[in-house]
Each structure stands twice: as C-alpha cells, then as structure tokens.
C-alpha cells in the first residue's frame, strides 16, 4: 500500500507536468540516473588500479554489454515485427555512433584529466544543448524562461570551473580534459534530441538496443585499428572493471531510463535526472576523496537550477498544447 503522502506527491507532479507520473516510472528514472552517475567513479578507480588506456576500457565495457543488447534487439524484433525503413536504420546507426561511441570515447579520455565531479557537471549541460539543437535544426523558439535557464547553467559552469582552476592549478591538462567532456555533452545531446523523435515511432527498447549495437560496432572497429592490447593480456581485474561498467553503468540504466521515458515522458525524466551530478559528487567524495569547495557547490546548484527550469518550461509547453 503506497502512503497517502507519496501518492499526493506524484499526483501534484502530474498536475504540474501534464504527463502521468507513476511511482514505478519515478523510481526507474531516479535509480537509472544514480546508476549512470557511477560511470565516472568506476572509470577513475579503474585508471588508478589497473594499467589500461581509455579506448581499451571502453571496448571492454561494450564487449560485456553487447550480449544483453543483442538479446534485447531479438526480443524487440519478435514483439514488433514491422520492418524499419532505410531512413530509420540510418538514423539509428548515426545516433548510436554519436550517443555511445563518440560521446563515450570523449568521456573516457577526458576523465583521465578532470575530476569525476567536474566531469558530471560539464556533461549535465546536455539538456541545454538539446534546447539549442531543437532551435537550430527544428526551428523551435527559445522562450525567455529558457534563456534564463541557459544563463544559469553556463554561469554555474564558469563558477565551478574557476573554482577548479584555483584548487587544481597544477593540472596542465585540465582545459584539454574539460574540452573533451564538453564534446561528450554535445554529441550526447544530439543523441537525445534525435532519439526523442524516433522512440515514439519504433519503441524505446528496440531503439536503445539497435543504437547500442551500432555504437559497439563503431568502438570495436576503432579498437581494431588503434587499440592497445597489454603485453600480459587482459587480466581478471580488467574483465571485472569492464563487466562492472557494462552492467551497473550501462545496460541496466539505459533500459531503466528508456522505460521511464515511456512511462512518465522525457521531460519528467530530464527533471528527475538532476540527481545525477549530486550523486556523482557524493560518490566522488566518499570513494575518490575528491574535495568540494564553495565555488563548485555554487556552480553545481546553478547548473541543476537551470536544467530544472528547462524541464519545467518544457512541461508547461506540453500541457498548454494538450
């Protein structure tokens, strides 16, 4: 039996969003966002405990993820037998390459040079990039509220970055690592903007499985030409970190988020995902012993406020158009 107060919370969220909010949908989005936030922590720990480059670690992640996505694609094809068009296949392939090949590659390489907290903060700019992409590609106008949200998020990044420069002035690769994470956010926003238009047509599970298989092929081809196999080969510890990344930070959260979007809508998922940076910062403090100062906390608060404002405005637009 769900307590009355909890039912009231979801009812109020529904009234303000225009999209039905279920307890299951909320928990899926919340848990998926937290699991996604563990990726940076696992990668940083792996880099410190084993000798491995970013591309090899990424390849291991996708190697262990691939069987799950193949099974999901097979099950989705059986339940949705209608064939995809050539154009839809092309879009899925391109979006998969942007979302989980290029984006992941930029992220893994960038994490060698920046803290996990800063990585998540920069990456969390992607909702603002989605707004800009919709404006440039799909001719959607930016409202005054969204402009305010953009200013908040970019001001937050500037403040947090200034604090990072002052506390870690010895890191000569900070700018380079930050640029890579920024590119990760841009490529991931392209994936999100495109997936929002394809998922309603072909289904969340099928799209996610096919896009991840396309991304895996891109990563494997890249690894064949540029990867470095350790002299002693991959140890059990290498495999352990790859499997951990695959299950905890990839397979489980991707399907959780896709199903959450199906249940409660992408706008509500975006709002709930604001827990991501906070989760990463807490984990980084506990596991990696990263210290947070006033500038970083202030910047984080501004970024989250901007993203919540964008999500709220999107939901208001959704409600008004009903």
N, C-alpha and C positions, 0 to 999 in steps of 0.2 A: 504494500500500500504506500503510495507516494504522499509525503506530508503535504498539508494544505499550503504551507508557505512556499514549498518548492513548486507546486502546481501554479500558484499565483505568480511566481517569478517568470515561468515560461509563458503564461497567459499574457502578462504585461509585455514581454519581449515580442510576442506575436502581434499585439495591438500596435506596437510602435514600428514594427518592421514590415508588416503586410505579408509576411511569409510564416507559415505554420512552424512553430518551434516545438519539437518533441524532446523529451528527456534523453532518449537514445541518440537523437541527432546531435544534441549539445555535447553529450559525453564522447561521441565519436570524434567530433571536431576538436574538443579540448584535449583528449588523450592523443589524437593524431598530431596536434601542434606540439605537445610536450615531447612526444617521441621523435618528431622531426628535429627538435632542438637539441637532441642528444648527439646528432651527427658531428657537429663541430667538436664536442668533447671527446668522442671516440677517436676522431681523426687526430686531434692533438696528442692524446695519450699514445696512439699507435706510433706517431712520429717520434715520440720520446722513448718508446720501449723497444722498437724494432727498427732495423735499417731497411727503409723502403722509400721509394720515390712516390710522388703524388699519383702519377699515371698507373703505376702498378697497384697501389692501394685501391684506386678507383676501379681498375679491371677486376680485382678480387671481389669487390663489393657487387659488381654487376654479374660476375660469374656465379656467385651463390644466389643472386636474385633471379636470374634468368629462368630456372625451372618453375618457379612459382608463377611467373608471368606467362609462360608457355601453357601451363595448366589452366590459368585464368582465361587466356585467349581461346583455348579449346572449348571450355565450358560456355563462354560467352557466345561463341560461334554456334554452338548447339542450341542455345536458348533464343538466339536472334539470328535465324538462318538467312535473313535478307542480305543480299550482297552489297558491298560498299562500292561506290563509284570510283573511277580512276582519280578524280579530283579529291575525293575524301581520303583515299590511300596516300596521295601526295601530301596533303595537309597533315595527316597523322605522322608521316615519316619526317617531314620538316620540323614539326612542332616537337617531336620526340628528340630530334637532334639538338634543337635549341634548349629544350627544357631539362634534359637529364644527361646529355653528352657535353655540350659546350658549357652549360651552366655549372654542372658538377666539376668539370675539369678546372674552370676558373676558380671555383670554390676551394677545391682540394689544394691547388697550388698556392692560392692566396693565404690559406690557413697556415702555411709554413712561415709566414712573415707577420701576421697580425694575431691578436688575442681572440679567443673564442667569443668573448662579449662584444668586441668591436665588429667581428665578422657578422654576427647575428643582427647587430644594429644596422649596419650598412645594407645587408641583404633584405631587411624588413622595409626598405624603401620601395620594394617591388609593387605594392598596391598603388603608390603614386605614379609609378611608371605605366601601370595599366591604364590609369586615367589619361595620361598623356598620349599613349598609343591609341586609345579609343578616339581621342580628339584628332590626332594626325591622320590615322588610317580610316576611321569610320565616321569622321565628321561630327563627333559628339561634342557639344559645347561644354566648357568648364564654367561652373557656377562660381559665385562669389565665395560660397562656403568651401568649395573645393580648392579655390585659390588660397584661402586662409589655411586650409589643411596642408597644402603643398609648402607654404611658407613655414609652418610649424615643423614639418618633418625635416626640411633642409636646414632650418635653423638648429634643430636638435642635433643633426649630424655634424654641423660645423662646431657646435659647442663641445660635443663628445670627442670630436677629432682633435680639437685644440687641447682638450684635457689629456688625450692620449699622447700628443706630441710633447707636452710638458712633463709627463710622468715616464715616458719611454724614449727620451731623446737619443739614446744610443742605438736604436733600431734604424739602421740606414735603409732597410728595405720596407719600411712602414708604408711609404707612399705607393710603391710598386704593388705590395700586397693588397692595399686598400683599393687600388685601381682594378685589380683582378676580381675582388669581391663585388665591386661596383658593376663590372661587366657581367658577373654572375647574376646580379639582381636584374639587369636589363634583359638578358637572354631568358631568364625565368619568367619575367613579366610578359614577354612575347608568347611564351608557352601558355600562361594563364589566360591572356586575352584571347588567344586562338581556341583554347580548349573550351572556354565558355560558350563558344558558338558551335562547337562540334558535339559536345557531350549530350545536349538535348536531342540531337538527331540520331546518334549511334549508340548511346548508352555509356554510363560512367565506367563500368568495369571493362567493357570492350575497348574503349578509347585508352584507358590507362594501360591495359595490358599491351596493346599494339604499340603505343607510343614508347613504352619502356623497352620493348623488344627492339624497336628501331634505334633507340639510344644505345642499347647494349651492342648492337652490330657496329655502330659508329665507334664506340670505345674499343671494341676488340680489334677493328681494323687499324685504329690509331696505335694500339699496343703492339700489333704485329710488326709495324714499321718503326716504331720509336720506343717501345718498352724495353726495360732492362730486367732480365732475369738474374736474381742473385747468384753468385758463384756457387753457394751451397744449396741453391734451390729455395723453394718456399717452405718454411718450417710450419709446425703445427700452430705456432703463435701467429704467424702470418695468416693462416687459414682462419684462426679464431677471430682475429680482428675483422677479416673480410666477412665472415659469417655474421658477426655482431652488427656490422654496418648494414648488411643485407636485410636481416630480419627486423632489428629494432628500429633502425633509422631509415629504412627504405620500403620494404614490402608491406609491413603491417600499417605504417602511417599513410602510405599512398592510397590503399584501399579504404582505410578509415575516412580519409578526407574526401575521397570520391563519393563514398556512400553518404557522408554527412551533407555534401552539396546536394545530393539527390533528395535527402530528407528535409533539409531546412533552407536550402538556397545558398548560392555562392557568397552573397553579401553578408549573411549571418556568419558563415564560416570565416570570412575575412575578419570580421569583428572579433570573434572568439579567438582567432589565431594570434591576437595581440598578446596572448600569454607567452608566445614563443621567445621574444627577447628576454623577458623577465626570467623565464625558465632557464635559458642558457646562462644568463649572468649568475644565477644562484648556483647552478651546477659547476660553472667555471670557478666560482669562489670556493666551493666545497672540494671539488676533485682536482682542479689545476692550481688552486691557491692564487687565483688572479684577484687583485685588489681593485675595488671600485671607489672612485673619488667623486666629489660633488659634481664636477663637470660632466662625468659620464652618466651619473644618475639623472641630472637635469636634462641632458641630451636625450637619454632614453625615454624620459617622461614626455618630452615634446614630440618625439617620433611616434610613440604609441598614441598620443592625443590626436596627432594629425591623421593617422591611419583610422582610428575610431571615428573621426569626423567624416572622413571619406566614406566609410562604410555606412554611417548614419545617413548621410546625404543620398547615397545610392539607394538605400532602403526607402527613404522618403519619396524619391522619384518613382520607385517601383510601386509604392502604394498609391501615388497620385495617378498613375497610368492604368490602374485597375478599373 
